[in-house]
């Protein structure tokens, strides 16, 4: 039995290395494809200027990529601290926490970025389902699918409460409704559309299904607590 376990460990480790290598290769390929647009905003970002960096799509994407090493360092520090405290699933918990933040905040920033007529044009609302999908285009649909994808992917890995498809759907839809309401109230020159809510929620569900094998179930709920030290047996 131990012999079989030792034989299964190397393939499992090899599979993890292969997946990590593919992820790094995919990230490098994406950076290579968009390198020219990102480099256009790099001087403004490196100079710390707001205009030309944090108020542009290219600038936000560039700063998100630059912050990846810092996010990885935070994951490592949190996991190391938890492992020292005897917490099980330390790496999964730490990765999920950082992934939710790092993968969601940039998309929220882009979504809440004001348009050219912000504050002057009247707020617009579209409550007819599926009417705006045609005008979104492929890039718009993909972008809306990614807004809460990180939240849907990592939230059920970190918390047992949202670890079901209906709850992730409700979570994605609820967060999207808050964003659309904020766009309307702040008059950001954006259309508050029910289709945005539908696509955002669908993206969260699809991402959650991709991470389903790592979901944290109710039975694993106490795993974030330090394991108690063994009590010495009484003498005699």
N, C-alpha and C positions, 0 to 999 in steps of 0.2 A: 504493500500500500504506500509506504514512504517512497519506494522506488518509482512508482507511477507518478506521485506528486512531484518528485524531483525532475522527472522527464517532462511534465507539463509546464514547469516554471520557465525554462528557457524559451519555448515558443510564445508564451504569454509576454515575456519581456521583449522578445523580438517584435511581436505585434505592436507593442507600445512604442518601440523605437521607430518602427515603420510609420505608424500614424503620426508621431511627432515630426518625423522627417517630411512627410507629405504636407503637414500643416505649415511647416517653415517654408517649404518649396512653394506652396500656394500663396503664402503671404509675400514672399520675395517676387513671385511672378506678378501679383497685383500691384506691388510697389513699382516694378519695372514698367508696367503698362501706363500707370498714371504719374510717372516721374516728372514729366514736363509740366503738367498743370500744377503739381505740388511745388516744384522749384520756383514757379512764378510768385508764389506767396511766401516762400522761404525767407527772403530778405526782410519783409515786413514782420514776420513772426520772430526772427532772430533779433530784430531791433526792439521787440516788445511793443510794437504799434498795434492799436486796436483796429483801425481802419486798414483794410487790405489783408488782415489775418483772421481775427476772431469774428469778423462780420462777413466772411466769405466761406463758401463750401470748401474750397481747396485748403484754406488756412486751418479750418477745423479738422479736416481729415489729416493734414500734416501733423498737427499737434497731437492728435490721437495716436498716430503711429510713433511719434517721438516719445510719448508717455508709456509705450508698451514695456520697455525695460524697467521703468519705475513700478509699473503694475506687477510685473513678475517678481520684483524684489519685495514688494509688500506681501504677495502670496507666500513667498518663501519665509519671510519673517513671522507672519501669522501662523503658518503651519509648524514652524520650528517651536514657537512658544507653546502652541497647543500640544504638540507631541511631548514636550518637556513636562507639561501638566498632566499627561496621561490621557488626553482626549483621543478617542478613536475617530477615524475618518477625518483627521486633521487637514490633510491635503485637499480633500474634496470640499470641505466646508470653506477653507480659505480661498480656494479657486472660485467657488461659487459666489462668495461675497464680493471679491474684487471684480469678477467677471460681470456681475449684475451692474455694478457702478460704471466700470470702464466701457462696457458695451452699450449702455443705455444713455448716459449723459450726453455724449456727442450727438446722438440722433435727436434727443430732446432739444439740444441747443440749436440744431439746424431747423427743427420744426418750429421753434419759437422765434426764429430770426425774422425781424420785421421786413416787409416789402417796401418798395419805393414810396407808396402812398400811405404808410402807417400813420395813424393819428388824424388823417385828413379825409380819407375815403370812408364811407359808411361800412359797418361790419356786414358780412355776407354769410348767409346760411343756406345749405342745401340739404334738405331732409328727404329727398326722393332716393330710395335705394337703387344702386347700380347705374345711376345716371352719369355720375362723374368718372366712372371707370374708363370710359372711352377717351375722355380728355386727359386722363393721367398719363397714358402712354406706358410702355414697358418699363422705362427707368423710374417713373413715378410709382408704379405698382411695386417694383422691387424695393424702392426706398421705403415705402410704407410698410412692407412686410418686415423690414429690418428694424423698424423703430423700437419695438418691444420684443424682438427676437432673443436678445441676450437675457432679458427678464424671464421670458418663457423657458429658456434653456436652463438657466441656473437656479431659478427660484425653487422648483421642486427638488433640486439636488441639495439645497440648503435647509429648506423648511418642509416639514411633513404636511402642514395644513394645505398648501396649494398643489399637492401631488396627485392631481387628477385632471383629466382633460376639461371637464366642465368648469372647474375652478380656475384653471389657467385661462380659459376663454373669458370668464367673468373678470379676471384680473386684467387681462389685456384690454378688454372693452372698457372697463372702468377707468383705467389710466388714460386711455385714448379720449374718453369723454371729458376728462379733466383738461387735457391738452386742448381739445377743440373749444371748450368753454373759455379757457384762458385766451385763446386766439381771438375769440369773439369779443370778450370783455375789454381786452387791451387794444383792440382795433389794429391788428398787425398787418393789415392789407392781405389777409389770407382768407380763404373760404372754409368755414367750419362745416365739414361735410360728413354725412352719415357713412359714406363710402370709405372715408379715412378710418372711421371707427371699425368698420367691418374688416378692412384689409389689415389694419394694425392688430386686431384680435386674431385674425387668421395666421398672421406671422408668428405671434406668440405661441399659438397651438402647434404649428408645424415645428417650431424650434423645440418645444417641450416634447413632442413625439420623438425627435431626434436624440434627446437625452434620457429617454424613458428607462433605459437599463440601469441608469445611475440614480434614479429617483430615490428620495429618502422617504421610506414608508413609515407608518405609525409605529411599527414595531421597533424602528431604529431611533425613535424620538429621543430617548435618554442618552444617545451616543455622544452628545456634545458636553456631557458632564465628565469631570475627571473621575477616573476609576478609583474607588476607595482603597486605601492601603490595607493589606491583609492584617487581621487582628491576631496577635500571637496567642497561641493556645495556653491556657492556664497551666502552671506547673503542678506536677503531682498527678 
